Amino acid sequence: MKRMIIFIGVTLCFGKIFSQSTAGVTGKTDTSYSTPGAYRSTVKSYPHITIAPELHAASIVEQKDIAYTTTGNRELLLDAFYPQAKTTVKRTAIIIIHGGGWRSGNRTQHYALAQQLANLGYVCFTPEYRLSTEALFPAAVHDVKAVIRWVKQHAKKYKLDISQITVLGFSAGGELAAFMGTTNGKAEFEGTTGNKKYSSTVQAIVNIDGTLSFVHAESGEGDDSKKTSAATYWFGYTKKENPALWAQASPLTHGGKHTPPTLFINSSVDRMHAGRNDYIKILTGFNIYTEVQQFDNAPHGFCLFEPWFTPTVKYIDQFLKKTFNK
């Protein structure tokens, strides 16, 4: 009989004990994924692309390096982008989570997106979170939950409507955004740091090419045949060693009646939206709105580049206006 018992740091699978690997926790920043690097790689197949430019305008206020929580001696930071104009109408907040395989990438990659959305009247936050070089799953989950609570704590300062909190992410950030929404109200994923008297519940998800499941048949995660995969680094176990953990970390596992409306903006790389159709079926069963916008013949990193960046901004704006009746 197959047996699987999950412990903290140890898994017993099919009678064999596996210890959680911390080999990837190097304490050193992994800079392997960056926008210039992605451009150099992508432009070879898409010579017409350009990096989406940042928008520095007097109409937008930018605040950088704001501490949103502390874990141990480590301060975690975010940046805020919002309209300069005063308003009596509370605004929608958008938390933008960067990608990079839960191991690389950084929050500055989405400054252009935050600036464009702020120019449309949204209040955007670009947080850092602990990557797998620093801490294993679920540390990143706890960090982003802490961001959501921080945003609600500071709603008055930024003139926010706390019933309109949106999580948006690209790639690994898209997976994290979906995980935030699908685990609305699940205390086991909250963590122990940061603004615990506030809820981490969110009201909308924008998933840009982030997987919905690490264990779905469509998923490309967990192939360690040539090198250690990003997800294996993040979990500290291979998929075979701890399939239950890989399933538990999948947004699709948790989708249900408390999941908020979701917008998918996708490339033509099928594995980057693994589980999307099953996710949509679940939400449709609860009459929860979902929308898919997919770019034909687009690379995974499309949202960082024109000609896809501008329509991506448009799709986000249209979805949020529809979701929040603006």
Sequence and secondary structure as in RCSB ss.txt:
>XXXX:A:sequence
MKRMIIFIGVTLCFGKIFSQSTAGVTGKTDTSYSTPGAYRSTVKSYPHITIAPELHAASIVEQKDIAYTTTGNRE
LLLDAFYPQAKTTVKRTAIIIIHGGGWRSGNRTQHYALAQQLANLGYVCFTPEYRLSTEALFPAAVHDVKAVIRW
VKQHAKKYKLDISQITVLGFSAGGELAAFMGTTNGKAEFEGTTGNKKYSSTVQAIVNIDGTLSFVHAESGEGDDS
KKTSAATYWFGYTKKENPALWAQASPLTHGGKHTPPTLFINSSVDRMHAGRNDYIKILTGFNIYTEVQQFDNAPH
GFCLFEPWFTPTVKYIDQFLKKTFNK
>XXXX:A:secstr
   EEE SSEEEETTEEEE   TT  SS   S  HHHHHHHHTTT TT EE      TTEEEEEEEEEEEETTEE
EEEEEEEESS  SS EEEEEEE  STTTS  GGGGHHHHHHHHHTT EEEEE    TTT  TTHHHHHHHHHHHH
HHHTHHHHTEEEEEEEEEEETHHHHHHHHHHHTTT GGGS S S TTS    SEEEEES  S SSSTT  TT  S
SS  HHHHHHSS TTT HHHHHHT HHHH STT   EEEEE S GGGGTTHHHHHHHHHHTT  EEEEE TT  T
TGGGEETTHHHHHHHHHHHHHHHTT 
